């Protein structure tokens, strides 16, 4: 088998080399992808958008199937640290397979990228894609830290990228209309929102296993410390999978929480803001270390304590719901003095029930809730998509705030304008994390 180049041999200069496109003086590729405008030998607006796939794992499988059904786009390249997995896709759908995502970003026939890497890689991949002039569809959670989200918003705006976050509910009629209904006072003044109690991540010390052929494990570790390979770390949801482990994920707080908190943010009219206070109640956060493969239930139970509470400037509080009326993972239960309104993915319920029934009767028959279609349409029109990068960043921030409150173990004040904990050095250290060189977060994008 062909030997792959270790990521440790690349320099920061290599990582940022795609930014030279922005300085080359050719403005057109930085504004519109090549398949959108007519050119000699090119069909113009009806040209199919060339999409590069970065991270061909569990989540990408469904996204790719949705993409290939649409006539507006075609996959032209697949990058994955597991080269065999990338080759399986290109053998079926065409295009070139590669291990290093930077090679994919250099291709002129890649107009946009669809990425579903593990969380510890997502921000760096997306920043490089912005610098290379590619539009982006990135899976959620958008980031691993709050600072990453700030850099992503800066990069998308600087390079004028169409950036859709994979929060599909932003394109679903029920969720769009229900959030608008709640913002307009449809159930009266909301006093609190009940959300599902999402557990934080715990520690990984799994034993070493043989690295499979074709997998660049050093590249998979990327900005995190290199650790021994283990299948139950490499896979997202296994025994237990990287989604449950620091430093690769924020746990289910970010895994499921970005869905639930995203709907809360939208329904409360806080898409570009956030809570101002966060506090915890319950036992001290004491995450376990998994030293052998094990289901996630034990870790989830332990890391669901202490409970996390939030307060917005308008005095609305977010509270974890109890087992007797467990809120939905994809939304929340909004409570006023007259109505309890439960919003989930693609459906809603209320007590009294006629409130939700009346809302559902208004659904248009021809509404298209295809989230990827919305992104591709915006690639052509240059409009902002339904789940723009700023919305994804702000929703992920609520999740990160919950994790930070558990790690610090006390009440925190948050400034959603400056995006910092005022005068709180201990809490502010969690706004970002250290990264293994050369995979550092750029100070400027």
Beta strands, then each sheet from edge to edge (+ up, - down):
strand 1: 38-39
strand 2: 42-43
strand 3: 49-54
strand 4: 73-79
strand 5: 96-98
strand 6: 112-115
strand 7: 135-138
strand 8: 163-165
strand 9: 192-195
strand 10: 203-204
strand 11: 277-281
strand 12: 289-290
strand 13: 307-311
strand 14: 317-320
strand 15: 332-335
strand 16: 340-344
strand 17: 347-351
strand 18: 412-413
sheet 1: 1+ 2-
sheet 2: 5+ 4+ 3+ 6+ 7+ 8+
sheet 3: 17+ 16- 15+ 9- 14- 13+ 11- 18+
sheet 4: 10+ 12+
end
